């Protein structure tokens, strides 16, 4: 049976996998969700602890996409994606970190971007014309997408990022590859970048003419592979342990992927959404009032999001019932000062180096454990500390963080980016000129 997908704003209208993945955003400005996701079967649960990481990913992807993609093609895609590990590190007793930065661009986005690039390649294998991939980034998404699509025939990638609001090495990952990768430096915030990308899709004539698709977590194919590592993490814990997953959150794609994992049957004790002062979702969980607002710049830049796009999917999963969401997700927010203090404190206490997003997650895990000290908390460490070198060296001293060669080699390369005001008319005109 093939999977169908519906918009969160039009639950009764369905599209196939090609439309959902390649068009990314429904015309009504909702987000695509699978029509049905069932729990994985008894055979899976009998063997899941013995599966490889890639085998876990294959079963999960098949559960979501069903026969929309043939089993042999899905197996090939997943095997090409899951070529690096996601280890659980026990920093303290029952206090764990899930390291998601062992991929080519040192960020968790490598899982989703690599899967999406290969799935899009399969879906467009018989098509003529060029696929234009648009992506807004607050840091790591752009680098992962650029790496995943670099040199891929039949594609070109346009990355929008906020001027002065990504780290230096993150910016080099976006702006130095060339070939089919183009970067635009927006004089604004990440929310401006995300708004510009969405506006291009909502211009249906332009979207179809330019064959636009998105690589943000608004794209369902970016989201599904992020479910893989929840299973992989749980498998590494002692049998019978139900983890509390603590998720540094910006656009909330990572947390939504965890909810999908739970729907597929993964036993999870609780979810904790950890944010910086851009606390729109923790505020909603506290009082039921969802009030997007302009984002504020922090040292944990990937979480500088004032209007998280995946909140619509979270609402859909919980039937737009605040009480149900609040029962399953706790939300905590922290400022830069205590985040910096935590980086120093945990390094001194344990020797483990947390980057700013992981430090926010660690704080949330500590807050959770005040009331539930027996729980096993798993903090998602979403990026390598070297991607935030300025902050890390300010807190821990020069030379405190090793820079992997695949990142260090970018330092002396020349940045190439277009500069642009955050105006829809200007961006649309640029896109049309770029595509001619």
C-alpha positions as CSV (number, residue, x, y, z in Angstrom):
1,X,0.0,0.0,0.0
2,X,1.3,3.4,-0.9
3,X,1.4,6.2,1.7
4,X,-0.6,9.3,1.1
5,X,0.0,12.7,2.6
6,X,-2.3,15.5,3.7
7,X,-1.9,19.1,4.6
8,X,-2.3,20.0,8.3
9,X,-4.7,22.7,7.1
10,X,-6.7,20.3,4.7
11,X,-6.9,16.9,6.4
12,X,-9.3,15.5,3.8
13,X,-7.1,16.2,0.7
14,X,-4.3,13.9,-0.2
15,X,-1.2,13.8,-2.4
16,X,1.3,11.1,-3.3
17,X,4.9,10.9,-2.1
18,X,6.3,12.7,-5.1
19,X,4.1,15.7,-4.6
20,X,4.7,15.9,-0.9
21,X,8.5,15.6,-1.1
22,X,9.1,17.7,-4.2
23,X,6.6,20.4,-3.6
24,X,7.4,20.5,0.1
25,X,4.8,23.0,1.1
26,X,1.0,22.7,0.4
27,X,-0.7,25.5,-1.4
28,X,-2.7,26.3,1.8
29,X,0.5,27.0,3.7
30,X,0.1,23.9,6.0
31,X,2.6,21.1,6.3
32,X,2.4,17.6,4.9
33,X,1.8,14.7,7.2
34,X,1.5,11.0,6.4
35,X,-2.1,9.8,6.3
36,X,-1.4,6.9,8.7
37,X,1.5,5.7,10.7
38,X,1.0,2.4,12.5
39,X,3.2,0.9,15.3
40,X,5.9,-1.4,14.1
41,X,5.0,-5.1,14.2
42,X,6.0,-7.8,16.6
43,X,8.7,-9.1,14.3
44,X,10.5,-5.8,14.5
45,X,10.3,-5.6,18.3
46,X,11.6,-9.2,18.6
47,X,14.8,-8.3,16.8
48,X,15.2,-4.5,17.0
49,X,18.1,-4.6,19.5
50,X,20.1,-6.8,17.1
51,X,19.6,-4.7,14.1
52,X,22.3,-2.4,12.7
53,X,21.6,1.4,12.7
54,X,20.9,1.2,9.0
55,X,18.6,-1.8,9.4
56,X,16.6,0.2,12.0
57,X,16.4,3.1,9.6
58,X,15.1,0.9,6.8
59,X,12.3,-0.5,8.9
60,X,11.3,2.9,10.2
61,X,11.4,4.5,6.7
62,X,9.3,1.6,5.3
63,X,6.8,2.0,8.1
64,X,6.2,5.7,7.1
65,X,6.5,5.6,3.3
66,X,5.0,2.1,2.9
67,X,5.2,1.0,-0.8
68,X,5.5,4.6,-2.1
69,X,9.2,3.7,-2.5
70,X,10.1,0.1,-3.4
71,X,11.8,-1.8,-0.6
72,X,15.1,-2.3,-2.5
73,X,15.3,1.4,-3.3
74,X,14.5,2.4,0.2
75,X,17.2,0.0,1.5
76,X,19.7,1.5,-0.9
77,X,18.9,5.0,0.2
78,X,19.1,4.3,3.9
79,X,22.4,2.3,3.5
80,X,23.9,5.3,1.7
81,X,22.7,7.7,4.4
82,X,23.5,5.9,7.6
83,X,27.3,5.5,7.3
84,X,28.2,7.0,10.6
85,X,27.3,6.3,14.2
86,X,25.1,8.1,16.8
87,X,26.6,7.0,20.1
88,X,25.0,7.5,23.5
89,X,27.7,8.8,25.9
90,X,27.0,8.4,29.7
91,X,28.3,11.6,31.1
92,X,27.0,11.0,34.6
93,X,25.0,8.0,36.0
94,X,21.7,7.9,34.2
95,X,22.5,11.3,32.5
96,X,23.4,10.6,28.8
97,X,24.2,12.5,25.7
98,X,23.2,11.3,22.2
99,X,26.0,12.6,19.9
100,X,24.5,13.4,16.5
101,X,27.6,15.2,15.0
102,X,29.6,12.3,13.5
103,X,28.4,13.0,9.9
104,X,30.2,14.9,7.2
105,X,29.1,18.4,8.3
106,X,29.3,17.6,12.1
107,X,25.6,18.2,12.7
108,X,22.4,16.1,13.2
109,X,21.0,17.6,10.0
110,X,23.3,15.3,8.0
111,X,20.8,12.4,8.5
112,X,17.8,14.3,7.1
113,X,19.7,16.2,4.3
114,X,21.4,13.0,3.0
115,X,18.2,11.0,3.0
116,X,16.2,13.8,1.3
117,X,18.8,14.3,-1.4
118,X,18.7,10.6,-2.3
119,X,15.0,10.3,-2.1
120,X,14.6,13.3,-4.4
121,X,17.1,11.7,-6.8
122,X,14.9,8.6,-6.9
123,X,11.6,10.5,-7.3
124,X,13.0,12.6,-10.2
125,X,15.0,9.9,-11.9
126,X,12.8,10.1,-15.1
127,X,12.2,13.8,-15.0
128,X,13.5,16.5,-17.3
129,X,14.6,19.9,-16.1
130,X,16.4,21.2,-13.0
131,X,15.2,20.8,-9.4
132,X,15.7,24.0,-7.4
133,X,16.2,23.4,-3.7
134,X,15.4,26.3,-1.4
135,X,16.5,26.3,2.2
136,X,16.6,28.8,5.1
137,X,19.2,28.1,7.8
138,X,20.1,29.4,11.2
139,X,23.4,27.5,11.0
140,X,23.6,23.8,10.5
141,X,20.8,23.0,8.0
142,X,22.5,25.0,5.2
143,X,25.8,23.2,5.6
144,X,24.2,19.8,5.7
145,X,22.0,20.5,2.7
146,X,24.9,22.0,0.8
147,X,27.1,18.9,1.4
148,X,24.3,16.5,0.6
149,X,23.4,18.1,-2.8
150,X,26.9,19.3,-3.8
151,X,27.6,18.2,-7.3
152,X,24.3,16.2,-7.6
153,X,23.2,16.3,-11.3
154,X,19.9,17.9,-12.0
155,X,19.8,20.0,-8.8
156,X,20.8,23.5,-7.7
157,X,20.6,24.7,-4.1
158,X,19.8,28.2,-2.9
159,X,20.6,28.8,0.8
160,X,19.3,31.8,2.7
161,X,21.0,32.7,6.0
162,X,20.8,35.7,8.4
163,X,23.7,38.1,8.2
164,X,25.9,38.0,11.3
165,X,23.9,35.3,13.0
166,X,25.7,32.1,12.1
167,X,29.1,31.2,13.3
168,X,32.2,31.8,11.1
169,X,32.8,28.1,10.3
170,X,29.1,27.5,9.7
171,X,29.1,30.3,7.2
172,X,32.0,28.8,5.4
173,X,30.1,25.6,5.0
174,X,27.4,27.5,3.2
175,X,29.4,29.8,1.1
176,X,32.6,28.1,-0.2
177,X,31.4,25.0,-2.1
178,X,30.3,26.7,-5.3
179,X,29.1,24.7,-8.3
180,X,25.4,24.1,-7.8
181,X,25.4,25.7,-4.3
182,X,24.4,29.4,-4.0
183,X,24.2,31.3,-0.7
184,X,22.2,34.5,0.0
185,X,23.1,36.6,3.1
186,X,19.8,38.1,4.3
187,X,20.0,41.4,6.3
188,X,17.6,40.1,8.9
189,X,16.7,37.2,11.1
190,X,16.2,33.4,10.5
191,X,12.5,34.1,10.6
192,X,12.9,36.4,7.6
193,X,14.8,33.7,5.7
194,X,12.1,31.2,6.5
195,X,9.3,33.6,5.5
196,X,11.0,34.3,2.1
197,X,11.4,30.6,1.4
198,X,7.7,30.0,2.2
199,X,6.6,33.0,0.1
200,X,8.3,31.5,-3.0
201,X,6.4,28.2,-2.5
202,X,3.1,30.0,-2.1
203,X,3.6,31.7,-5.5
204,X,2.4,28.6,-7.2
205,X,3.2,29.8,-10.7
206,X,6.8,30.6,-9.8
207,X,7.1,27.4,-7.7
208,X,6.0,25.2,-10.6
209,X,8.0,27.1,-13.3
210,X,11.2,26.9,-11.3
211,X,10.5,23.4,-10.0
212,X,11.1,24.5,-6.4
213,X,11.5,22.2,-3.5
214,X,12.5,22.9,0.1
215,X,15.2,21.3,2.2
216,X,14.0,22.7,5.5
217,X,12.2,20.5,8.0
218,X,9.0,21.7,6.5
219,X,9.8,18.9,4.0
220,X,8.5,15.6,5.3
221,X,11.5,13.7,3.9
222,X,13.8,15.7,6.1
223,X,11.8,14.8,9.2
224,X,11.4,11.0,8.9
225,X,15.2,10.0,9.1
226,X,15.5,12.1,12.3
227,X,13.3,9.4,13.8
228,X,16.0,6.8,13.2
229,X,18.3,7.9,16.0
230,X,15.6,7.9,18.7
231,X,15.4,4.1,18.2
232,X,19.2,3.9,18.0
233,X,19.6,5.8,21.2
234,X,17.0,3.7,23.1
235,X,18.6,0.5,21.9
236,X,21.9,1.6,23.5
237,X,20.4,2.0,26.9
238,X,19.8,-1.0,29.3
239,X,16.9,-3.2,28.4
240,X,13.6,-2.0,30.0
241,X,14.7,1.6,30.3
242,X,12.3,4.2,28.9
243,X,14.3,7.3,28.2
244,X,13.4,10.9,28.7
245,X,14.5,12.6,25.5
246,X,15.7,16.2,26.0
247,X,15.7,18.1,22.8
248,X,17.3,21.4,22.1
249,X,14.6,23.0,19.9
250,X,14.3,25.7,17.3
251,X,12.0,24.8,14.5
252,X,10.9,21.7,16.4
253,X,11.6,19.2,13.6
254,X,13.7,17.1,15.9
255,X,11.1,16.9,18.6
256,X,8.4,16.1,16.0
257,X,10.5,13.3,14.7
258,X,10.7,11.9,18.2
259,X,6.9,12.0,18.4
260,X,6.7,10.0,15.2
261,X,9.1,7.5,16.7
262,X,6.7,7.2,19.7
263,X,3.7,6.7,17.4
264,X,5.6,3.9,15.7
265,X,5.8,2.2,19.1
266,X,9.1,3.3,20.7
267,X,8.7,3.4,24.5
268,X,9.5,7.0,25.7
269,X,9.0,8.1,29.2
270,X,8.7,11.8,28.3
271,X,9.9,14.5,25.9
272,X,11.5,17.7,27.1
273,X,11.7,20.7,24.8
274,X,14.8,22.9,25.7
275,X,15.0,26.4,24.2
276,X,17.0,29.5,24.7
277,X,15.1,32.8,25.3
278,X,13.2,32.3,22.1
279,X,10.6,30.4,24.2
280,X,7.4,30.4,22.1
281,X,6.7,26.7,22.6
282,X,7.6,26.5,26.4
283,X,5.3,29.5,26.9
284,X,2.5,27.7,25.0
285,X,3.0,24.5,27.1
286,X,2.8,26.7,30.2
287,X,-0.5,28.4,29.5
288,X,-1.9,27.3,26.1
289,X,-1.2,30.6,24.4
290,X,0.8,30.3,21.2
291,X,2.3,33.7,20.3
292,X,5.0,33.8,17.6
293,X,7.3,36.8,17.9
294,X,10.5,38.1,16.3
295,X,13.5,35.9,17.2
296,X,16.3,37.2,19.4
297,X,19.9,36.4,18.7
298,X,21.7,34.1,21.2
299,X,24.9,32.0,21.3
300,X,22.7,28.9,20.6
301,X,21.8,30.3,17.1
302,X,20.1,27.2,15.7
303,X,17.3,27.8,18.2
304,X,16.9,31.5,17.4
305,X,13.4,30.9,16.0
306,X,10.4,33.0,16.8
307,X,7.8,31.1,14.7
308,X,8.7,27.4,14.7
309,X,7.3,25.8,11.5
310,X,6.9,22.3,12.9
311,X,4.5,23.5,15.6
312,X,1.7,22.8,13.1
313,X,2.7,19.2,13.0
314,X,2.9,18.9,16.7
315,X,-0.7,20.4,17.0
316,X,-1.8,17.9,14.4
317,X,-0.4,14.9,16.3
318,X,-2.1,16.0,19.5
319,X,-5.4,16.9,17.8
320,X,-4.8,20.6,18.6
321,X,-5.3,19.9,22.3
322,X,-3.0,21.8,24.5
323,X,-3.7,19.5,27.5
324,X,-2.6,16.4,25.6
325,X,0.6,18.1,24.3
326,X,1.4,19.4,27.8
327,X,1.0,15.8,29.2
328,X,3.8,14.5,26.9
329,X,6.1,17.4,26.5
330,X,7.8,19.6,29.2
331,X,9.3,22.9,28.1
332,X,12.1,24.9,29.6
333,X,14.0,28.0,28.5
334,X,17.4,29.4,29.4
335,X,19.4,32.6,28.8
336,X,23.0,32.9,27.5
337,X,24.5,33.6,30.9
338,X,23.5,30.3,32.4
339,X,24.2,28.5,29.2
340,X,27.8,29.7,29.3
341,X,28.1,28.8,33.0
342,X,26.9,25.3,32.2
343,X,29.5,24.8,29.5
344,X,32.2,25.6,32.0
345,X,30.7,23.7,34.9
346,X,30.1,20.4,33.1
347,X,33.6,20.5,31.5
348,X,35.1,21.0,35.0
349,X,32.9,18.3,36.7
350,X,33.1,15.6,34.0
351,X,35.5,16.6,31.3
352,X,32.7,16.5,28.7
353,X,32.5,19.4,26.4
354,X,28.9,20.6,25.6
355,X,28.4,23.2,22.8
356,X,25.7,25.9,23.5
357,X,22.7,23.9,22.2
358,X,23.7,20.8,24.2
359,X,24.3,23.0,27.3
360,X,20.7,24.3,27.0
361,X,19.6,20.7,26.8
362,X,21.7,19.7,29.8
363,X,20.1,22.4,31.9
364,X,16.6,21.2,30.9
365,X,17.6,17.6,31.8
366,X,18.8,18.8,35.2
367,X,15.6,20.6,35.8
368,X,13.6,17.5,34.8
369,X,15.6,15.3,37.2
370,X,14.9,17.5,40.2
371,X,11.4,15.9,40.3
372,X,12.3,12.6,38.6
373,X,15.8,11.7,39.8
374,X,15.5,8.0,38.8
375,X,14.9,8.7,35.1
376,X,17.4,8.2,32.4
377,X,17.7,11.5,30.5
378,X,19.2,11.6,27.0
379,X,20.2,15.0,25.7
380,X,20.5,15.3,22.0
381,X,23.9,16.9,21.2
382,X,23.1,18.3,17.8
383,X,26.4,19.8,16.6
384,X,30.1,19.5,17.2
385,X,31.6,22.1,19.6
386,X,34.1,23.3,17.0
387,X,31.2,24.8,15.0
388,X,30.9,27.4,17.8
389,X,34.6,28.0,18.3
390,X,34.3,31.7,19.5
391,X,31.9,30.8,22.3
392,X,33.8,27.6,23.3
393,X,37.2,29.4,23.5
394,X,35.7,32.3,25.4
395,X,34.4,29.8,28.0
396,X,37.1,27.1,28.0
397,X,40.2,28.8,26.6
398,X,42.0,28.8,23.3
399,X,42.7,25.4,22.0
400,X,40.1,23.7,24.2
401,X,38.2,22.3,21.3
402,X,39.7,20.2,18.5
403,X,38.6,21.2,15.0
404,X,38.0,18.2,12.7
405,X,39.9,18.5,9.5
406,X,36.7,18.5,7.4
407,X,35.8,21.8,9.1
408,X,39.3,23.2,9.6
409,X,40.0,23.1,5.9
410,X,37.3,25.7,5.2
411,X,38.8,28.4,7.4
412,X,40.9,30.0,4.6
413,X,38.5,29.5,1.7
414,X,36.8,32.5,0.2
415,X,33.2,33.3,1.1
416,X,30.9,33.8,-1.9
417,X,27.4,35.1,-1.1
418,X,24.8,37.5,-2.5
419,X,23.6,40.2,-0.1
420,X,19.9,40.9,0.1
421,X,17.3,42.8,2.1
422,X,14.5,40.6,3.6
423,X,11.9,41.7,1.0
424,X,9.8,39.2,-0.8
425,X,9.6,41.2,-4.1
426,X,13.4,41.5,-4.2
427,X,13.9,37.7,-3.5
428,X,11.3,36.7,-6.1
429,X,12.9,38.9,-8.7
430,X,16.3,37.5,-7.9
431,X,15.0,33.9,-8.2
432,X,13.5,34.6,-11.6
433,X,16.7,36.1,-12.9
434,X,18.8,33.3,-11.3
435,X,16.7,30.7,-13.1
436,X,16.9,32.2,-16.6
